[in-house]
Amino acid sequence: MTKLLKFNNVSAGYDREVVLRDVNFEVNDNDFIGVIGPNGGGKTTLIKLILGLLKPLQGTIERMEGSNGNFAGYLPQQSLIDRKFPITVLDIVLSGLMSEKNGIARYTQADKNKAHELLDRMGISKLASRTSMELSGGQLQRVFISRALISSPRLLILDEPNTYVDNRFESDLYQLLGELNKSMAIMIVSHDVGTISYFVKTIACVNTYLHYHSSNIITEEQLAGYNCPLQIITHGDVPHTVLQKHDHLHEHPHD
């Protein structure tokens, strides 16, 4: 088991206002982590720290030796995507290689072949020349997953993937993530605790502090203690899951 990422007593925020405090947390190469917590609790800040878009106010973040621009792939929330931007599906996928190209979009034929292979894997190869404005929510989700995967990242981060309104792709998505988890770590940020807990291996609660649970099993009766407004949806025999209130002073990552 290879350690990909480690937070050491990390605090972070904006304009000296602390949003995350004293985070000790690590991600290993076979992890499948669900990240939950209330709005404003620090989930987005955690993602920015992992992606290197935000520096800690204190503490350190260790990434695996030799990692570079392809360390993490990222699927953003649908609300963060400008669907009016006139760019083709193929170019959206290729843009996932920008960090490797140092901002210069000189894509090789091998890059384009890989992009087409990913689109084919997602079942949308025929949409390569269309623009994002012409796609459904589910189709757009497939495109951005392809974009996140094209750099062959060690960690894939999905931010509220269920906001893409295409229920037909939901089961396919989690089946795909299960396959991808054989070769990379996965982190899903979601309010839909009932759904993700059926698929993830462990859960991290983020509400100023990060509380790590080395299991995906949580009981409904613990909701009041955690005081976290989470959406719970059941699908057949998927368990209702919420988290108990934590004493952060006694938490340890990966206990």
N, C-alpha and C positions, 0 to 999 in steps of 0.2 A: 504494500500500500504506500503510495507516494503522496507526500504532503504538497499540495499546490499553493496554499495560501494560509497565512497565520497572522491574526491581529494580536498585538501585545499591548494591553492597557490603552487602547485607542479611544480618544475622545475627539469629536468633530462637530462642526457647526458652521455658522455664517455670521460674519461681523461680530465675532467673539461670543455669540450666543450658542451655547452648547446644545446640540440636538441628540447626539449619541454620547454616552459617557461610560468610560472604563470597560470597553469591549474586549473580551478575550475569546477568540473564536478561530477555528481552523477548518479548512476544506481539504479533503483528500480526494484522490483521483477517482474513487468509486462512489462518492457521495451523491445522494439524491435528496436535496434539502428543500423543505417547504418553509418559506419565510412569511410569517403572519404578524399582524399588529394593527393598531388603530391608525387612522390618518393623522399625520403629523408626528407619529411615533419614532420615525427615523429610518423607515425602510428604503426610501429613495436615497437618503444620505449614505446608507450602507452600500447601495449599488454604486454610487458615484465613487466611493472609496475603493471598492474592488476594481472598478474600471480605470482608476487613476485620474478621474476628473476632479477629485477633491483631495486635498492634503489634510492629514490629521492635525488637530490643534495640539495634541500630545500623543505619545505612544508611537509605535512603529508597525508597519505592515510588511511582512516578508512574503515574496512571491517565489515560486520555484526557480531554481538556478537555471539561467539561460532562457527564461520566458521573455517574450517580446510583444510585439503588437498583436499576435494571435493568441495571447494568453486567455482572453475571454471573448466569447461571442454574446451579443445582446439583442434580445427581442423587446423593443420598447412598447409601452402602452399605446393603443391605437390613437388615443387623443393627442399624442405627441407627434403624429405623422401628418405632414402636409400633403394631402392627397391631390392638391391642385398643381403641384410641381410637375412640369412636363418632362418626365423621365420614364424610359421604358422599363419593363419588368427585368429584362436582362441587365440593364445598367444599374438597377437597384441592387441586384444580387452582386454584381461585380464591385460595387462601391464598398462592400465588406472587405475588400483588399486594399483600401486606400492607405491604411496605416503601414502596410508593407511596402507600398509604392512611394512612401514619403510625400503623399499629397499629389503626386504626378500620376494621372490615370493612364498609364501605358500598359494596357492589358495584353497578355500574350494569347496565342491561340489555345494554349493549355488552360489558361484562366477561363476563357470563354467555354471551352469544352466542359470544364468542371461545373461552371454555372448552369449549363444546359443539363448536365447529369443530375444536379440537385433539383432543378425544376421538374425533370422527368420523375425523380423519386417522389416528389410532392404531387405528382399527377397533374401538373399545370404547364407542361412543356410547350403546349400550343399557344400559351399566353405571353411568350417571351417578348414579342414586339408591341404588346399593349402598354398603355400607361396606367398608373395607379388609379386614375379616375374611372377607369373602365372595369375595375375589379370589385367583387363582393368583399365583405369583411373576412370571410374564410379564405378566399383566394389571396387576399393581401397578407394574411397571417402566414400562409405557405411561402409567399415571396420573402418575407422578412426572416422566417426561419432559415431559408436558403441563404440569405445574406449573412446571417449570424454564423452559419456553418462553413462558408466557403474558405475561411482562413484556417480551418482545421483547429479550432480552439481546444484547450484543455478543460475549460469551464464554460458552460452555456447558461446564461441568465435570461429568464423569461419574466417580464413584468406584467402581471395581470393578463395572462394569455386568454382567459375566458371572456374578455371584453370584446373579442372579435366575434361578431354575432353570426356564427355559422355552426349550429349544433351538430351538423352532419360530420364536421371534421373533428369534433371533440374527442371521440373515442379513438380515431386515427391518430390524433396528436399524442395522446398518452401512450399509445402503442409504439409510436415512433420514438418518444422520449425513452421508453424502456429499452429499445434497441440502442439508442445513442449512449445510454448510461453504461453500456458495456465498454465504451472506449473514452468516455469523458465524464466529468462531474457535472451535475445539473442543479440549478437553484431556481425555484419557482416562487415568485412573490405573488400572493393572492389573498383575497378576502373570502374566497370560496373554500373554507376549511374542509367541509365534508367531502368535496371532490378530491382535492390534492392529497388529503391524508390517506386516501385509498392507494395512491401511487408512490408517494415519497417514502423514504426510509426513515428520515428524522425531521424534526421541526425546530426552527429557531423563532422565538417570539421577540419582536423588536418594539419596545415602548420606552424610549430613552436608554434603557439598558437592554442588552441582548441576553436572553435566557435560552440555553440550548437543551433540547430534549433528545436523547438518543433513541427515541422510538416515535412511531407515527400514531400511537394509540393515546387518545385523550378522552376524558369523559365529559358529557354534557353538563353534569352537575357542578363542574368546576368553573363554569362561565362567570357566575357572579363574583367569585373570588378574584378572577383575573381582571374584571372590569374592562373588557375589550370588545367593542362593538363589531362583531364578525358575522358575516353571512354564512349560515349553515344550510347546505342543500343536501338532501339525500337522494341517491340514485340506487334503487333496489336495496341491496344489503350493504351499501356503503355506510360505515359508522358515522354517527354524529360525533364531532370532535371539537373540543375547546380546551383551553389551558387554565391551570390553576394559577393563583397569584404567587409570585416568586419573591423570595428574599435574595436580592442580587448579591448580597455580601457572602452568600454561601454557595453561589453557583460556580461551576467549573465547566469549561467547554469539553464536549465529548465524554462526559461522565457515563 
